[in-house]
Amino acid sequence: MKIRRILATAVAAAVTTPVVFLSAGPAFAETPKPTTSKGATAQQDDLDGPDFEELERLEAAYAAAEQKVERLKAEREQVKNDLLAGNLGKEVVEELAAAEEAVADAKAARTAAEAVLTTAKEALTAIEADAAATPEQKTAAAEAVTTAEAEVAKAVAAATAADERLARATTAWNDARVALAQKGSLLAEDIKVAEQELADAEAALDAFWEDKGDFDECVEDGAVRSTLTGPKTITIGSSANFSLTVKNTSDRDLDSVRSYLFAAQLPESWEDIDEEHPNLDRYFDIDWKSAANPEWTELDFRDDAIELGSIGKGGKVDVTLRLTVDEDAPAGEGIAFTTGEYENEDGSCGISEQYAEVEFDIVEPSEEPEPEETASPSPSPSTSTPAPAATSGHTPQGGSSNTPVTTGGELAATGSSDVLPQVGMAAGAALVLGAGAVFVARRRRANV
């Protein structure tokens, strides 16, 4: 199961129906996990022979189904590109071009031959009218006309053959285009079948684990705390750096910590949101790096998390994020938000009840940033921590939101969009709900 895709869906649903998520969040956040004192990986090791073989078979079926969907989609995309570019096969394309050139050459040769014939006929007429012309001259002029007429006949025949060749080449080109379009249609049907196979494989894998007995619960707690800061504006077609700090506020070391991050472009109004396919993240790319991971690493926030490894008691990890806004992005408002989760080798695990967000303006290259600052969200009295100072000369647009998912985070209303305040309320609910809903599935299929 793809974690980031489900989180993105949860966020989109929270944007369109925040009240539902805010009320449902706590229940879903208490996500069950397999009962084991050795963690999820060890649970697989504890399966007996037939069960382990069945698990391997189900996981292999899931992976194969997923690869099949991806392969078919890539193949169909290639078909679409070939249709647009006219890539219908080298032989067909080259023959059409050669036939078109042959028609042009034949037409030019016919025109030239007809011009020679016209000149020859005019010369013969002139000589026949000339009383001083000799019989030899008249004979030569007549022969020149005959020769020119023969050349014209040859040119006409060549032009006819070239036209027929072009007709055949055009038919072959059209047939190839129709065949390619039919292939695209067939692939679309194959993709539907493959996606159903993938859904069935996922359901079978879920059913396998549901049959394995009782499950404990992952807790929703404050063991992992996130702080997110960033610039007030980002220019379309450019990148900006954000700072993420993830701290272990628990009374023990955490063996494996990860952060989920999501960025969204906010429409002007609710009517602009497609509830079935919101695709609010389509204009953003995110890369990240840290001391332990010094190279920029692309983050597919529909599928990936930022893996931070172990964090000792009271320790923290600083992450630099690079958010790039697509050149096709519209000007407007955007938001980025994050939350964390942890998993320990003794089987305990938890999802953060806290999330952090940053809101920013997406501006045209010619626009100047607003000089005044936007207020950061107010921290919850129970877990108050001030937002860190801005870095790289930028004024922070947002800070750490400390409000648990049961009440949502509060954002300052800064623009014309009537969506922004509701997104702020729903952001934490969506992230915690999304993370919780897929947490056990990820644990079960870490290598899928």
C-alpha positions, 0 to 999 in steps of 0.5 A, a space after each residue: 500500500 502506498 503511504 504517501 498516496 493515501 496521505 495525499 488522499 486524506 489531505 484532499 478529503 480533509 480539504 473538501 470535508 474537514 469536519 468529517 476528518 476532525 471528528 474521525 481523526 482520533 478514532 483512526 489515529 489509534 491504529 492497531 499493530 501486530 502483537 509482538 515483542 520483537 517488532 513487525 519484521 520479527 513477526 514475519 519471522 515467527 510465521 510457520 512454514 506454510 504461513 510464511 510461504 503463503 505470505 511470500 506468495 501474496 507479497 510477490 503477487 502484490 508486487 507483480 500486480 503493481 509492476 504490471 499496472 506501472 508497466 501498462 501505464 508507461 506503455 500507454 503513455 508512450 502510445 499517446 506520445 507516439 500518436 502526437 509525434 507521428 511516430 508510426 514506425 520508421 519504414 512507414 514514416 520514411 516511405 511516406 516522406 519518400 513518396 511525397 518527394 517523388 510526387 514533387 519531383 515527378 510534377 517538376 519533371 512533367 512541367 519541364 517536359 511540357 515547357 520543352 514541348 511547347 517550345 518545340 511546337 512554337 519552333 515548328 510553326 515558325 519554320 513551317 511559316 518561313 518560306 526560306 526554311 529548308 526541308 531539313 530544317 522543317 524535318 528537324 523541327 518536326 522531330 524535336 516536337 515528336 521527341 518532346 511529346 515522348 518526354 511529356 508522355 514519360 513524365 505523365 506516366 512517372 507522375 501517375 506512378 508517384 501519385 499512386 505510390 503516395 496514395 499507398 504510403 498515405 494509406 499505410 500511414 493512416 492504417 498505422 495510426 489507427 492501429 496505434 490508437 486501437 492499441 492505446 484503447 486496448 491498453 486502457 482496458 488492460 490497465 483497468 483489469 490490472 488495477 483490479 488485480 492490484 486491488 485484489 492482491 492488496 485485499 488478499 494481503 490485508 486479509 492474511 494479516 487480519 487472520 493472524 490474531 489480535 493486535 495491539 494499538 499504536 498510540 497517538 502521543 507527543 513523543 515526536 514533535 515537529 517544527 517547520 519554518 520557511 519563506 513567506 513567498 516562493 516565485 513560480 518556477 523557482 525553489 526555496 528552502 524550508 527548515 524541519 526539526 524533529 525532536 524526541 520529547 519522550 523519556 526513552 530513545 526512539 529506534 526509528 523515526 520518520 516524517 511525513 510531509 505534504 505541500 498543497 496549492 490552495 484554490 481560490 474557492 471550494 468550487 475549484 476543488 475536484 473532490 474525486 481527483 483534487 491533485 493539490 500537490 501537482 505543482 510542487 517537487 520536494 528534495 531533502 537532506 540532513 547531516 546523515 543524508 547530506 545529498 539532496 534526495 527527492 521526496 515523492 510525498 505520495 509514496 515516501 517518508 523522510 527516514 530519520 533513523 533513531 533519535 535518542 531521548 531529548 535529541 533532534 534531527 534537523 532537515 533542510 527541505 527544498 520546495 520547487 514550484 512548477 513553472 505552470 503553477 498559478 499565483 496564489 496561496 500554498 501550504 506545507 505541513 508535516 507530522 511524524 511517527 516512530 517505531 521501536 524494536 520492542 514493537 511499540 509505535 506511535 503517531 504524533 498528535 502534533 503537526 507543524 505547518 507553513 503557509 506561503 504565497 506563490 507569486 509571479 516572477 515580477 511580483 515583489 514580496 509583501 513587506 509585512 509578516 504573517 502571524 504564525 499559528 498560536 501554540 497550544 498552552 499545554 505543549 507550547 514551544 516557540 517557532 525558531 527564527 527564520 533562516 537564509 534571510 527569509 521571514 517565516 510565514 508559519 511555525 509549529 502548530 501544537 494543537 492535537 488532531 482532536 481540535 485541529 491547527 489554526 492558521 491565520 487568514 492571509 488572502 482571498 482564498 476561502 479554503 486556507 483556514 479550513 485547510 489549516 484546521 484539517 491539515 493535522 487531522 489529515 496527516 495523522 489520520 492518513 499516517 494512522 490508517 496506513 501505518 500497520 499496512 506499511 509495517 506489514 509490507 515494508 519491502 513491497 
